[in-house]
Amino acid sequence: MSDTQDLFPTRLERKLGMFERIDPVVYGDESQRENGPLDRAQIDEYERKGFLSFEGFYDADDMQVFLQELREYEDDADLKLSEGTILEPGREEIRTVFGIHEVSERFQRLTQDPKLLAIVKQLLGSDVYIHQSRINYKPGFKGKGFDWHSDFETWHSEDGMPRMRALSCSIVLTDNGEFNGPLMLIPGSHRYFIPCVGRTPQDNYKESLKSQEVGVPPISSLRELMLENDIEAPKGPAGSLVIFECNTMHGSNINMSCWPRSNLFFVYNSVENTLHDPYCGNRPRPEFLANRTNWKPLEPLNE
């Protein structure tokens, strides 16, 4: 079997039904699985649900220095003009800043936090590198939502990620509550791949990062998954952590409260799962969306 064979066809003109995943959820043999900070119950939960949540993984006070740095970015005119900065549709407020670990040394160091890396390596069963990083803002009253999607569907189709061997770490920088648009996930959805209909336009990212039209799963499949598994929205104070598998369906509502929501995302990919040419046939997306030049394994910083 060729490494470049497309095992997850999507973005086609005809509709294909969802099918069971062929990749492991947790990688490595039994000894590797047990060689890390997660216990057997946590490993089983991640395998079953496709995500884990940790309330207060970091001290809330430690998040203040990151928030202060982000406030400074809000007044940075050059950053707002950067292609990796996405503004709210029709507004001048920042929605997302991609490549945040390359913008800031403080955020770069956080990607190498020993206790975070240990969990990531235990789940992926290998050394890892940063595929993508971003900060998502949701200002009070005005922060828009994110439609339901599987990250892997996009990363496979538009970036050439061959297999499901990546995960996202969402670090809560401001309290995530019921009303300010917390991350929502469909437990168990990672066990299925849902092909999406519609060819991918060239440079689709320029529109999809503001409003996703291509790569949206059919409502019938989402309904089936929700009726079978429900929806969960892990909430918690600043410093909490959600780790979710790359194929887990997730999204979020608009922020209808007065409380802003800022979440930091680090996407870790296995060094054994580096990118090919995009399977949709288009040219590769920019580096701030898909790291193609630095696959060197991350080393934990000395504590």
Buried (B, 14 or more C-beta within 10 A) or exposed (E): EEEEEBBBBBBEEEEBEBEEBEBBBBBBEEEBBEEBEBEEEBBEBBBBBBBBBBEEBBEBEEBEEBBEBBEEBEEBEEBBEBEBBBBBEEEEBBBBBBBBBBBBEEBBEBBBBEEBBBBBBBBBBBBBBBBBBBBBBBBBEBBBEBBBBBBBBBBBBBBBBBBBBBBBBBBBBBBBBEEBBBBBBBBBBBBBBBBBBBEBBEEBBEEBBBEBEBBBBBEEBBEBBBEEBEBBBBBBBBBBBBBBBBBBBBBBBBBEBEBBBBBBBBBBBBBBBBBBEBBBEBEBBBBBBBBBEEBEEBEEEEE
